[in-house]
């Protein structure tokens, strides 16, 4: 923090958990962000997220109603900073950061869509999660949540696609000179054609993509707005639906973020349980991604080798957690319950079956000329460009950037495990697939180590302010009954403040930005979904590629609609 304080004397700097927060004036914002990224001794090259806060109903707040927060990471030194700026006038807004990071394009569009804050100089300031005929801004505290707004007409996207072509130096005159007629083609938004309800509008010269713009939001269900009406534990089932291919990882990331601010240290057994579950669900997520992607290439046999093992593991997951897909197995302060007796043998059996299924699939892929020609040097993205768009997780590591929170900012005893971080070289479809294949084997290694190291003991902390009392006491003790009642109806009371915490989920950094007013319900709960920023760079990956390549590229970045749209 001392370095930031010295470099930016005009900013107010303070530390929140492992994040340095810098409060700057609007006039200093652009230069501050530019220096944070561009100066080598600072090196905040990764823009993780952009969000806003509406303080309209925040107790005791004085000053402008809105603030915008940019969350930045120096991934090489694992330093995290948030630049916060008050917004005096939402219509006047702030200068855009799109000239500094490509990731700011979609991040600022979301802030405009949800809060109505404008960004001067933004190249494409349109709605992104809500439909184009939507009126108002739903995350403002005075928005009427009972208001239903139906979209009656499809957005043509004619303006954005022509702007994209012009930006690439492609005009009608050039096309006429080479006697080429551009065809505009929609891929999607129907699912499963696009691995989620996503509209991919392409401008084609034959089968070559000249330009691409994307429309998302078809699955947007208002996670953040709904969270404002729920207690902290009641939000856990909502997180299951973010990425239903690895639902429990969302549970764990969410409660870890709440616990970090509460200062809660969960039991050692609960830590190891969360590691085992996280890595097992990372495997599940990668199996779905790879199976579906290989089907897109025509490899149905690979699909059965991979997906059969995932399907078989659902019965085990059901026994382990009580539900197959969306289990809601965590609680703030621990776990819903302990694993059943004998789970280790069942887990080992599942891991062996998965190893065999993955090995059988790789036997069909590794020396397959068709697969190599379809995937190698196809839709590549360099490490620098991946960072520009805010990529994290396997998609970033496939581009040669070896950043993984489990290694670079370890939690839950990850520093005690022996595992490697697979990294690609070209950032093409082949690398994105193979990184996930290798991560499956690394996750299996972690699970086996955790199974040997997991201690006995309780799975919940002994803290009456957080943990529900045992049911036997609730039925016989008035104090336990009152404690149970208050925790259920009022929720776990979280101290006032604002903080960000993150987790290495299957698709990358899954972050949560909270604002607490001291009650049992979050004033604000913003999720930073890895899919959102990865999809923001999709156009650069597919332009000058073929239509068929765009389809398998979408599969290789593993877009999950619930996480993308929230």
Secondary structure, DSSP 4 states (H G I P E B T S, - for coil): -HHHHHH-TTSEEEEETTEEEEEE-GGGHHHHHHHHHHSTTT---EEEEEEEEE-TT-TT--S-SEEEEEEEEETTTTEEEEEEEEES-TTT-EE-STTT-TTHHHHHHHHHHHH---EET-TT---SSS-TT--S-TTSTT--TT------S----HHHHHHHHHHTT--HHHHHHTT---EEEEE-SSTTTTSSS-EEEEEEETTEEEEEEEE--TT---HHHHHTTSBTGGGHHHHHTTSGGGHHHHHHHHHHHHHHHHT----HHHHHHHHHHHHHHHHHHHHHHHHHHHHHTT-HHHHHHHHHHHHHHHHHHHHHHS-SS----EETTEESSPPPTTHHHHHHHHHHHHHHHHHHHHHHHTT-HHHHHHHTTSS---HHHHHHTT--HHHHHHTT----HHHHS--TTGGGS-------SS-SHHHHHHHHHHHHHHHHHHHHHHHHH---S-SB---TTTSPPPHHHHTT-HHHHHHHHHHHHT-----SEEEEEEEEETTEEEEEEEEE-SSSB-SEEEEE-HHHHHHTTHHHHHTTSBHHHHHHHHHHHT--HHHHH-
